[in-house]
Amino acid sequence: MTRSQEREQAFTLVFEKGFNTDLSIDEIYDMAVESEFMKPSAFTERLAKLTAENTDAIDEKIKEFSVGWTLDRITKVSLSILRIAVCEMLYMDDVPVGVSINEAVELAKNYATNEDGQFINGVLGSIARDLEKK
């Protein structure tokens, strides 16, 4: 499985978590693997867990750079994509920031609209520039 496919699986888990708040990300992952909806993957599991564990901090970063937008206005698909990308940017030093942005835009092309992809690219680009300053 490619890293892009693993990231797509993590996106699916984070998206599902947005609807199943009573389940832990571990439970969602286990059910997805058990039902053979997804293949077991250490990267997928790590990214989904890190995102779930740090959602509040990730959402604060998204809010900070989504000028004029509230989290409620962002579609659940776009928010899930943003969350995993920001998680990679903040907590996964082994993933280059540019890769996180490119992969997020690719996910948006497959699951969202062109406008969503542009929005995601803009927010992540702003976060990347801010991280470079620090």
Buried (B, 14 or more C-beta within 10 A) or exposed (E): EEBEBBBBBBBBBBBBBEEEEEBEBEEBBBBBBEEEEBEEBEBBBBBBBBBBEBBEEBBEBBBEBBEEBEEEEBEEBBBBBBBBBBBBBBBBEEBEBEBBBBBBBBBBEEBBEEEBBEBBBEBBEBBBEEEEEE
